Structure formats: C-alpha cells, structure tokens
Amino acid sequence: MTKDEAEKLVVKAVSLAIARDGASGGVVRTVIINSEGVTRNFYPGDTLPLWHEELPPQNSLLDILSSSSPDPMVS
C-alpha cells in the first residue's frame, strides 16, 4: 500500500466512525511520520465521504415511509 492509499484508507475509516458518533467533531486530522519528516493534513467535514449516500438503502425506515403503498415489514 502506498502512503497515499494508506492515508485515504485512514480518512475513510475515521469518516465512518464520525458518521456513527455525533460528538466526534466532524473533521479528520492525519499525521504522517517517516524518514522525510512529519506531514500534517486536515480534512474538513464537507470534504469527507458521506456514507449514507454511498450505500444503497436496504428496507430502511425512510424507504418504507417514502413508498406510495406501505407494505408490512417482513423479515
């Protein structure tokens, strides 16, 4: 994995955690430490992945409420 790939993975993982925790602050800060020195990066909340837009809905309450004819919930 390259340095850029690793940082993208970290940003995506932390973004998922932020989506599940309303008290997290909503930004991601990374620090890369290697033989070249220290690199700090800041990712504001409006640049982070929106998980609810990436994943297809799967019988969510919003799907049920927005359907024209409500069907009973079946497992």
Gaussian input, Z-matrix of N, CA and C with variables (Angstrom, degrees):
# hf/3-21g

backbone

0 1
 N
 C     1     B1
 C     2     B2     1     A1
 N     3     B3     2     A2     1     D1
 C     4     B4     3     A3     2     D2
 C     5     B5     4     A4     3     D3
 N     6     B6     5     A5     4     D4
 C     7     B7     6     A6     5     D5
 C     8     B8     7     A7     6     D6
 N     9     B9     8     A8     7     D7
 C    10    B10     9     A9     8     D8
 C    11    B11    10    A10     9     D9
 N    12    B12    11    A11    10    D10
 C    13    B13    12    A12    11    D11
 C    14    B14    13    A13    12    D12
 N    15    B15    14    A14    13    D13
 C    16    B16    15    A15    14    D14
 C    17    B17    16    A16    15    D15
 N    18    B18    17    A17    16    D16
 C    19    B19    18    A18    17    D17
 C    20    B20    19    A19    18    D18
 N    21    B21    20    A20    19    D19
 C    22    B22    21    A21    20    D20
 C    23    B23    22    A22    21    D21
 N    24    B24    23    A23    22    D22
 C    25    B25    24    A24    23    D23
 C    26    B26    25    A25    24    D24
 N    27    B27    26    A26    25    D25
 C    28    B28    27    A27    26    D26
 C    29    B29    28    A28    27    D27
 N    30    B30    29    A29    28    D28
 C    31    B31    30    A30    29    D29
 C    32    B32    31    A31    30    D30
 N    33    B33    32    A32    31    D31
 C    34    B34    33    A33    32    D32
 C    35    B35    34    A34    33    D33
 N    36    B36    35    A35    34    D34
 C    37    B37    36    A36    35    D35
 C    38    B38    37    A37    36    D36
 N    39    B39    38    A38    37    D37
 C    40    B40    39    A39    38    D38
 C    41    B41    40    A40    39    D39
 N    42    B42    41    A41    40    D40
 C    43    B43    42    A42    41    D41
 C    44    B44    43    A43    42    D42
 N    45    B45    44    A44    43    D43
 C    46    B46    45    A45    44    D44
 C    47    B47    46    A46    45    D45
 N    48    B48    47    A47    46    D46
 C    49    B49    48    A48    47    D47
 C    50    B50    49    A49    48    D48
 N    51    B51    50    A50    49    D49
 C    52    B52    51    A51    50    D50
 C    53    B53    52    A52    51    D51
 N    54    B54    53    A53    52    D52
 C    55    B55    54    A54    53    D53
 C    56    B56    55    A55    54    D54
 N    57    B57    56    A56    55    D55
 C    58    B58    57    A57    56    D56
 C    59    B59    58    A58    57    D57
 N    60    B60    59    A59    58    D58
 C    61    B61    60    A60    59    D59
 C    62    B62    61    A61    60    D60
 N    63    B63    62    A62    61    D61
 C    64    B64    63    A63    62    D62
 C    65    B65    64    A64    63    D63
 N    66    B66    65    A65    64    D64
 C    67    B67    66    A66    65    D65
 C    68    B68    67    A67    66    D66
 N    69    B69    68    A68    67    D67
 C    70    B70    69    A69    68    D68
 C    71    B71    70    A70    69    D69
 N    72    B72    71    A71    70    D70
 C    73    B73    72    A72    71    D71
 C    74    B74    73    A73    72    D72
 N    75    B75    74    A74    73    D73
 C    76    B76    75    A75    74    D74
 C    77    B77    76    A76    75    D75
 N    78    B78    77    A77    76    D76
 C    79    B79    78    A78    77    D77
 C    80    B80    79    A79    78    D78
 N    81    B81    80    A80    79    D79
 C    82    B82    81    A81    80    D80
 C    83    B83    82    A82    81    D81
 N    84    B84    83    A83    82    D82
 C    85    B85    84    A84    83    D83
 C    86    B86    85    A85    84    D84
 N    87    B87    86    A86    85    D85
 C    88    B88    87    A87    86    D86
 C    89    B89    88    A88    87    D87
 N    90    B90    89    A89    88    D88
 C    91    B91    90    A90    89    D89
 C    92    B92    91    A91    90    D90
 N    93    B93    92    A92    91    D91
 C    94    B94    93    A93    92    D92
 C    95    B95    94    A94    93    D93
 N    96    B96    95    A95    94    D94
 C    97    B97    96    A96    95    D95
 C    98    B98    97    A97    96    D96
 N    99    B99    98    A98    97    D97
 C   100   B100    99    A99    98    D98
 C   101   B101   100   A100    99    D99
 N   102   B102   101   A101   100   D100
 C   103   B103   102   A102   101   D101
 C   104   B104   103   A103   102   D102
 N   105   B105   104   A104   103   D103
 C   106   B106   105   A105   104   D104
 C   107   B107   106   A106   105   D105
 N   108   B108   107   A107   106   D106
 C   109   B109   108   A108   107   D107
 C   110   B110   109   A109   108   D108
 N   111   B111   110   A110   109   D109
 C   112   B112   111   A111   110   D110
 C   113   B113   112   A112   111   D111
 N   114   B114   113   A113   112   D112
 C   115   B115   114   A114   113   D113
 C   116   B116   115   A115   114   D114
 N   117   B117   116   A116   115   D115
 C   118   B118   117   A117   116   D116
 C   119   B119   118   A118   117   D117
 N   120   B120   119   A119   118   D118
 C   121   B121   120   A120   119   D119
 C   122   B122   121   A121   120   D120
 N   123   B123   122   A122   121   D121
 C   124   B124   123   A123   122   D122
 C   125   B125   124   A124   123   D123
 N   126   B126   125   A125   124   D124
 C   127   B127   126   A126   125   D125
 C   128   B128   127   A127   126   D126
 N   129   B129   128   A128   127   D127
 C   130   B130   129   A129   128   D128
 C   131   B131   130   A130   129   D129
 N   132   B132   131   A131   130   D130
 C   133   B133   132   A132   131   D131
 C   134   B134   133   A133   132   D132
 N   135   B135   134   A134   133   D133
 C   136   B136   135   A135   134   D134
 C   137   B137   136   A136   135   D135
 N   138   B138   137   A137   136   D136
 C   139   B139   138   A138   137   D137
 C   140   B140   139   A139   138   D138
 N   141   B141   140   A140   139   D139
 C   142   B142   141   A141   140   D140
 C   143   B143   142   A142   141   D141
 N   144   B144   143   A143   142   D142
 C   145   B145   144   A144   143   D143
 C   146   B146   145   A145   144   D144
 N   147   B147   146   A146   145   D145
 C   148   B148   147   A147   146   D146
 C   149   B149   148   A148   147   D147
 N   150   B150   149   A149   148   D148
 C   151   B151   150   A150   149   D149
 C   152   B152   151   A151   150   D150
 N   153   B153   152   A152   151   D151
 C   154   B154   153   A153   152   D152
 C   155   B155   154   A154   153   D153
 N   156   B156   155   A155   154   D154
 C   157   B157   156   A156   155   D155
 C   158   B158   157   A157   156   D156
 N   159   B159   158   A158   157   D157
 C   160   B160   159   A159   158   D158
 C   161   B161   160   A160   159   D159
 N   162   B162   161   A161   160   D160
 C   163   B163   162   A162   161   D161
 C   164   B164   163   A163   162   D162
 N   165   B165   164   A164   163   D163
 C   166   B166   165   A165   164   D164
 C   167   B167   166   A166   165   D165
 N   168   B168   167   A167   166   D166
 C   169   B169   168   A168   167   D167
 C   170   B170   169   A169   168   D168
 N   171   B171   170   A170   169   D169
 C   172   B172   171   A171   170   D170
 C   173   B173   172   A172   171   D171
 N   174   B174   173   A173   172   D172
 C   175   B175   174   A174   173   D173
 C   176   B176   175   A175   174   D174
 N   177   B177   176   A176   175   D175
 C   178   B178   177   A177   176   D176
 C   179   B179   178   A178   177   D177
 N   180   B180   179   A179   178   D178
 C   181   B181   180   A180   179   D179
 C   182   B182   181   A181   180   D180
 N   183   B183   182   A182   181   D181
 C   184   B184   183   A183   182   D182
 C   185   B185   184   A184   183   D183
 N   186   B186   185   A185   184   D184
 C   187   B187   186   A186   185   D185
 C   188   B188   187   A187   186   D186
 N   189   B189   188   A188   187   D187
 C   190   B190   189   A189   188   D188
 C   191   B191   190   A190   189   D189
 N   192   B192   191   A191   190   D190
 C   193   B193   192   A192   191   D191
 C   194   B194   193   A193   192   D192
 N   195   B195   194   A194   193   D193
 C   196   B196   195   A195   194   D194
 C   197   B197   196   A196   195   D195
 N   198   B198   197   A197   196   D196
 C   199   B199   198   A198   197   D197
 C   200   B200   199   A199   198   D198
 N   201   B201   200   A200   199   D199
 C   202   B202   201   A201   200   D200
 C   203   B203   202   A202   201   D201
 N   204   B204   203   A203   202   D202
 C   205   B205   204   A204   203   D203
 C   206   B206   205   A205   204   D204
 N   207   B207   206   A206   205   D205
 C   208   B208   207   A207   206   D206
 C   209   B209   208   A208   207   D207
 N   210   B210   209   A209   208   D208
 C   211   B211   210   A210   209   D209
 C   212   B212   211   A211   210   D210
 N   213   B213   212   A212   211   D211
 C   214   B214   213   A213   212   D212
 C   215   B215   214   A214   213   D213
 N   216   B216   215   A215   214   D214
 C   217   B217   216   A216   215   D215
 C   218   B218   217   A217   216   D216
 N   219   B219   218   A218   217   D217
 C   220   B220   219   A219   218   D218
 C   221   B221   220   A220   219   D219
 N   222   B222   221   A221   220   D220
 C   223   B223   222   A222   221   D221
 C   224   B224   223   A223   222   D222

   B1=1.4432
   B2=1.5298
   B3=1.3053
   B4=1.4606
   B5=1.5307
   B6=1.3249
   B7=1.4641
   B8=1.5265
   B9=1.3332
   B10=1.4709
   B11=1.5252
   B12=1.3283
   B13=1.4647
   B14=1.5272
   B15=1.3310
   B16=1.4617
   B17=1.5255
   B18=1.3300
   B19=1.4607
   B20=1.5280
   B21=1.3336
   B22=1.4739
   B23=1.5294
   B24=1.3277
   B25=1.4611
   B26=1.5285
   B27=1.3226
   B28=1.4646
   B29=1.5261
   B30=1.3279
   B31=1.4650
   B32=1.5271
   B33=1.3230
   B34=1.4638
   B35=1.5331
   B36=1.3221
   B37=1.4663
   B38=1.5320
   B39=1.3151
   B40=1.4668
   B41=1.5310
   B42=1.3313
   B43=1.4651
   B44=1.5261
   B45=1.3181
   B46=1.4663
   B47=1.5176
   B48=1.3155
   B49=1.4673
   B50=1.5283
   B51=1.3367
   B52=1.4653
   B53=1.5272
   B54=1.3321
   B55=1.4615
   B56=1.5228
   B57=1.3228
   B58=1.4616
   B59=1.5255
   B60=1.3344
   B61=1.4607
   B62=1.5179
   B63=1.3135
   B64=1.4532
   B65=1.5185
   B66=1.3151
   B67=1.4644
   B68=1.5256
   B69=1.3243
   B70=1.4606
   B71=1.5185
   B72=1.3004
   B73=1.4555
   B74=1.5088
   B75=1.3273
   B76=1.4509
   B77=1.5172
   B78=1.3241
   B79=1.4603
   B80=1.5253
   B81=1.3371
   B82=1.4628
   B83=1.5229
   B84=1.3116
   B85=1.4649
   B86=1.5272
   B87=1.3180
   B88=1.4611
   B89=1.5228
   B90=1.3226
   B91=1.4603
   B92=1.5252
   B93=1.3224
   B94=1.4570
   B95=1.5266
   B96=1.3238
   B97=1.4610
   B98=1.5245
   B99=1.3228
   B100=1.4644
   B101=1.5348
   B102=1.3178
   B103=1.4691
   B104=1.5273
   B105=1.3246
   B106=1.4648
   B107=1.5258
   B108=1.3144
   B109=1.4629
   B110=1.5212
   B111=1.3167
   B112=1.4573
   B113=1.5247
   B114=1.3388
   B115=1.4603
   B116=1.5170
   B117=1.3311
   B118=1.4566
   B119=1.5221
   B120=1.3356
   B121=1.4660
   B122=1.5164
   B123=1.3169
   B124=1.4643
   B125=1.5276
   B126=1.3274
   B127=1.4567
   B128=1.5250
   B129=1.3446
   B130=1.4673
   B131=1.5279
   B132=1.3044
   B133=1.4614
   B134=1.5131
   B135=1.3352
   B136=1.4671
   B137=1.5273
   B138=1.3449
   B139=1.4668
   B140=1.5227
   B141=1.3272
   B142=1.4652
   B143=1.5229
   B144=1.3365
   B145=1.4694
   B146=1.5251
   B147=1.3254
   B148=1.4678
   B149=1.5186
   B150=1.3113
   B151=1.4631
   B152=1.5118
   B153=1.3314
   B154=1.4574
   B155=1.5297
   B156=1.3377
   B157=1.4520
   B158=1.5243
   B159=1.3190
   B160=1.4646
   B161=1.5262
   B162=1.3122
   B163=1.4521
   B164=1.5225
   B165=1.3348
   B166=1.4635
   B167=1.5309
   B168=1.3362
   B169=1.4634
   B170=1.5249
   B171=1.3163
   B172=1.4660
   B173=1.5141
   B174=1.3121
   B175=1.4610
   B176=1.5276
   B177=1.3254
   B178=1.4519
   B179=1.5166
   B180=1.3020
   B181=1.4590
   B182=1.5224
   B183=1.3148
   B184=1.4692
   B185=1.5235
   B186=1.3471
   B187=1.4669
   B188=1.5223
   B189=1.3043
   B190=1.4689
   B191=1.5242
   B192=1.3324
   B193=1.4611
   B194=1.5191
   B195=1.3368
   B196=1.4656
   B197=1.5208
   B198=1.3240
   B199=1.4658
   B200=1.5317
   B201=1.3474
   B202=1.4658
   B203=1.5254
   B204=1.3202
   B205=1.4656
   B206=1.5147
   B207=1.3170
   B208=1.4743
   B209=1.5170
   B210=1.3270
   B211=1.4614
   B212=1.5203
   B213=1.3229
   B214=1.4730
   B215=1.5128
   B216=1.3191
   B217=1.4600
   B218=1.5159
   B219=1.3302
   B220=1.4624
   B221=1.5192
   B222=1.3250
   B223=1.4691
   B224=1.4887
   A1=107.57
   A2=115.61
   A3=119.16
   A4=110.03
   A5=115.76
   A6=121.02
   A7=110.12
   A8=117.41
   A9=120.70
   A10=111.72
   A11=117.19
   A12=120.48
   A13=110.99
   A14=116.16
   A15=120.30
   A16=111.07
   A17=116.49
   A18=119.10
   A19=110.80
   A20=117.57
   A21=120.31
   A22=110.65
   A23=116.76
   A24=120.91
   A25=110.73
   A26=116.70
   A27=121.35
   A28=110.39
   A29=117.07
   A30=120.82
   A31=110.12
   A32=117.18
   A33=120.69
   A34=111.12
   A35=117.03
   A36=120.84
   A37=111.49
   A38=116.54
   A39=119.72
   A40=110.27
   A41=117.42
   A42=120.90
   A43=110.99
   A44=116.89
   A45=120.13
   A46=110.20
   A47=117.51
   A48=120.65
   A49=110.84
   A50=116.62
   A51=120.69
   A52=110.49
   A53=116.67
   A54=120.69
   A55=111.71
   A56=117.76
   A57=122.03
   A58=113.14
   A59=117.10
   A60=120.46
   A61=109.57
   A62=116.72
   A63=121.42
   A64=114.36
   A65=118.80
   A66=121.56
   A67=112.22
   A68=118.05
   A69=120.44
   A70=114.26
   A71=118.97
   A72=120.62
   A73=113.92
   A74=117.78
   A75=121.07
   A76=117.29
   A77=119.22
   A78=122.21
   A79=108.80
   A80=115.88
   A81=120.93
   A82=107.56
   A83=115.79
   A84=122.51
   A85=107.03
   A86=116.23
   A87=120.18
   A88=109.36
   A89=114.96
   A90=121.72
   A91=107.01
   A92=115.90
   A93=121.84
   A94=107.08
   A95=115.36
   A96=120.81
   A97=107.55
   A98=115.71
   A99=120.53
   A100=109.17
   A101=116.31
   A102=120.21
   A103=112.72
   A104=116.93
   A105=121.03
   A106=112.07
   A107=117.14
   A108=121.00
   A109=111.76
   A110=115.74
   A111=123.02
   A112=108.77
   A113=116.24
   A114=121.86
   A115=108.37
   A116=116.08
   A117=121.19
   A118=108.67
   A119=115.80
   A120=121.32
   A121=109.51
   A122=115.31
   A123=122.60
   A124=108.02
   A125=116.65
   A126=123.07
   A127=108.32
   A128=117.94
   A129=119.45
   A130=111.06
   A131=115.36
   A132=121.01
   A133=114.79
   A134=118.06
   A135=119.22
   A136=113.24
   A137=118.29
   A138=121.32
   A139=112.26
   A140=117.71
   A141=121.87
   A142=110.57
   A143=117.29
   A144=120.25
   A145=111.20
   A146=116.39
   A147=121.94
   A148=107.73
   A149=115.99
   A150=120.47
   A151=112.76
   A152=118.12
   A153=118.85
   A154=111.54
   A155=118.87
   A156=121.65
   A157=112.37
   A158=118.43
   A159=121.85
   A160=112.33
   A161=117.10
   A162=120.77
   A163=111.07
   A164=117.58
   A165=119.33
   A166=109.72
   A167=117.82
   A168=119.73
   A169=110.55
   A170=115.69
   A171=120.82
   A172=109.30
   A173=115.81
   A174=122.51
   A175=111.58
   A176=115.54
   A177=118.76
   A178=109.88
   A179=116.63
   A180=121.22
   A181=110.09
   A182=117.89
   A183=120.75
   A184=111.58
   A185=117.50
   A186=120.31
   A187=110.70
   A188=116.29
   A189=120.83
   A190=110.29
   A191=116.67
   A192=120.19
   A193=112.73
   A194=118.18
   A195=120.39
   A196=113.27
   A197=118.61
   A198=119.89
   A199=109.49
   A200=115.66
   A201=120.37
   A202=112.03
   A203=117.45
   A204=120.04
   A205=108.60
   A206=117.47
   A207=118.64
   A208=112.05
   A209=114.89
   A210=121.32
   A211=107.95
   A212=116.58
   A213=117.73
   A214=110.32
   A215=115.59
   A216=120.26
   A217=109.59
   A218=115.88
   A219=121.71
   A220=107.83
   A221=116.93
   A222=120.47
   A223=110.18
   D1=133.74
   D2=178.39
   D3=-78.71
   D4=169.33
   D5=178.08
   D6=-60.30
   D7=-43.82
   D8=-179.87
   D9=-65.70
   D10=-40.86
   D11=177.73
   D12=-63.19
   D13=-41.30
   D14=179.40
   D15=-64.22
   D16=-41.60
   D17=179.81
   D18=-66.61
   D19=-40.38
   D20=177.39
   D21=-61.58
   D22=-39.67
   D23=178.28
   D24=-62.62
   D25=-44.14
   D26=179.85
   D27=-63.52
   D28=-45.41
   D29=-179.65
   D30=-61.94
   D31=-41.79
   D32=179.66
   D33=-66.12
   D34=-42.08
   D35=179.77
   D36=-65.32
   D37=-44.05
   D38=179.22
   D39=-67.84
   D40=-35.78
   D41=177.08
   D42=-61.20
   D43=-39.93
   D44=177.18
   D45=-63.72
   D46=-41.74
   D47=177.56
   D48=-63.26
   D49=-40.39
   D50=178.44
   D51=-61.69
   D52=-40.12
   D53=-179.62
   D54=-62.19
   D55=-25.40
   D56=-178.85
   D57=-96.79
   D58=-5.90
   D59=-175.21
   D60=-134.24
   D61=106.01
   D62=-177.27
   D63=-69.09
   D64=-13.23
   D65=-177.16
   D66=-102.71
   D67=16.60
   D68=-173.27
   D69=-82.45
   D70=-16.61
   D71=-179.83
   D72=106.71
   D73=-26.98
   D74=172.79
   D75=79.14
   D76=10.51
   D77=175.90
   D78=-130.28
   D79=161.37
   D80=177.18
   D81=-122.38
   D82=131.72
   D83=174.11
   D84=-120.02
   D85=130.27
   D86=177.55
   D87=-120.11
   D88=153.58
   D89=175.23
   D90=-133.78
   D91=124.51
   D92=177.81
   D93=-108.55
   D94=122.47
   D95=179.57
   D96=-118.27
   D97=119.08
   D98=177.92
   D99=-149.14
   D100=-169.74
   D101=-176.98
   D102=-65.61
   D103=-17.64
   D104=178.99
   D105=-84.49
   D106=-10.10
   D107=-179.78
   D108=124.11
   D109=-152.52
   D110=-176.96
   D111=-116.62
   D112=130.23
   D113=177.17
   D114=-122.76
   D115=123.54
   D116=178.06
   D117=-107.50
   D118=135.12
   D119=177.95
   D120=-127.60
   D121=147.55
   D122=-179.69
   D123=-125.78
   D124=129.57
   D125=178.89
   D126=-119.79
   D127=105.28
   D128=178.85
   D129=-67.74
   D130=157.48
   D131=-175.74
   D132=-56.11
   D133=-32.24
   D134=-177.62
   D135=-76.53
   D136=-2.76
   D137=176.24
   D138=-106.60
   D139=-2.79
   D140=-176.50
   D141=-82.92
   D142=153.87
   D143=177.06
   D144=-60.87
   D145=141.18
   D146=175.11
   D147=-99.42
   D148=102.89
   D149=-173.57
   D150=-63.30
   D151=-35.33
   D152=-177.95
   D153=-68.73
   D154=-18.64
   D155=177.13
   D156=-91.65
   D157=-18.99
   D158=-178.75
   D159=-83.63
   D160=-33.26
   D161=-173.41
   D162=-94.32
   D163=138.97
   D164=177.43
   D165=-70.42
   D166=142.67
   D167=178.51
   D168=-65.96
   D169=144.53
   D170=-179.28
   D171=-133.59
   D172=86.53
   D173=178.15
   D174=53.18
   D175=43.20
   D176=178.40
   D177=-79.24
   D178=165.77
   D179=178.53
   D180=-60.67
   D181=-36.45
   D182=178.15
   D183=-63.47
   D184=-38.45
   D185=177.01
   D186=-63.60
   D187=-43.04
   D188=-177.98
   D189=-66.10
   D190=-43.94
   D191=-178.41
   D192=-69.43
   D193=-29.83
   D194=-177.91
   D195=-88.94
   D196=-7.42
   D197=179.69
   D198=-73.55
   D199=149.80
   D200=-176.51
   D201=-71.54
   D202=-34.49
   D203=178.66
   D204=-124.54
   D205=103.73
   D206=-177.40
   D207=-63.09
   D208=126.88
   D209=175.85
   D210=-101.48
   D211=151.34
   D212=176.09
   D213=-63.37
   D214=147.82
   D215=178.36
   D216=-73.88
   D217=123.37
   D218=-178.26
   D219=-121.63
   D220=134.90
   D221=178.18
   D222=-86.05

